[in-house]
Amino acid sequence: MIAALSNTTLTNAIDASQVRFALASTTGVNGLGSLTLPQSVLIIGGEAMLVQNVPASGIVEVIRGVGGRVRKHAASTKVWVAAKTQIDFTRFGEDGLTGLTGDPGASGLPFYRLPLGSRVVDPNTGYEYLLCDYQQVNAIGDWVAIDADGLAVSLSTTTKGRVGIITEVTVSDNWGWVGVVGAFTAKHTSNVTTGCVLKAGSATVDISDCTGGNVVFNATIITLGSSANDLGTAYINNPWVYGLTTDLIP
């Protein structure tokens, strides 16, 4: 996982040629004129910009389209703020995304890329991942709900929407990959805090095990641990939940 980047928003809409514009805040944004702080990179909707100057509070002057992408952006669009040292320029523009420094390590996960919530396919396995902002401490194998902004939170009995499986140990306000397509280490339990309702000790799903748990659709058991909350393996294909806990088989 990597530390979450700070963010602000665009004060006004900008076209594809503007190099000077307003942000809701320029706290932590640095240009070339700073002698002690690293130059900042702004990431807006898949476009990266090098900050050249912060001439006044709330105003930035930038080089547009680092990595080749230049586009217009609407007012109030989220702006991610990174130090230049946090950007991996060898992966700039890869998959139309902005590469971030930090290696997930020996687990074989993809390299990190912005924007948050972006979908990345591992070319070696075909598995698909979303870069998410962890909102709690989670363990590998936990099931989480993922909102439109890429925030990952533990399931509840009323959760509705897309879900995925944690693939890295998490800490609140850090970023990491959540698996959404492929075979992943997964917990099986009727506990709504982890969400999945795969039956322990059997290769089948017993509906009695679903009581009190949020039924996960598009999730198939491959292997199971010996008891509830033990780690097994599940194949998922863009899984989702609908806040249902009884009489449905995922």
VENNOR-V73199 format. One record per backbone hydrogen bond with DSSP energy under -0.5 kcal/mol. CO is the residue of the C=O (numbers start at 1). NH is the residue of the N-H. If there is no record, write none. Layout:
co={CO:CO}
nh={NH:NH}
This chain:
co={2:6:8:9:10:14:15:19:21:22:22:26:28:30:31:39:40:41:42:42:43:44:47:48:49:49:50:52:53:56:58:59:60:61:61:62:63:65:66:68:73:74:77:79:80:80:81:82:83:84:86:87:88:89:91:93:94:97:97:98:99:102:102:105:112:114:115:118:120:121:122:122:127:128:128:129:130:130:131:132:132:133:134:134:136:138:139:141:142:143:144:145:147:150:151:151:152:153:156:159:161:162:164:165:166:171:173:174:175:176:177:178:179:180:181:182:182:184:186:188:190:191:191:194:194:196:199:204:205:206:207:208:210:213:215:216:217:218:220:223:223:225:227:230:232:233:233:234:234:235:236:239:240:241:244:248:250:250}
nh={175:81:79:24:76:73:18:62:60:11:12:29:30:40:34:84:51:82:44:49:80:47:44:66:42:51:63:32:61:59:23:56:21:52:53:64:50:68:48:70:14:77:10:8:43:82:6:41:86:87:101:89:91:92:94:96:97:93:99:114:88:104:112:108:100:98:118:131:129:123:125:126:122:180:181:120:132:178:117:134:176:152:173:174:138:170:142:187:166:155:164:153:150:133:147:153:135:145:159:243:241:146:144:179:141:174:4:134:2:132:167:130:165:238:128:184:236:234:232:229:192:194:195:143:196:189:202:206:207:209:210:211:213:215:217:219:240:237:235:222:233:201:230:188:186:222:223:184:236:220:182:163:217:161:215:250:218:219}
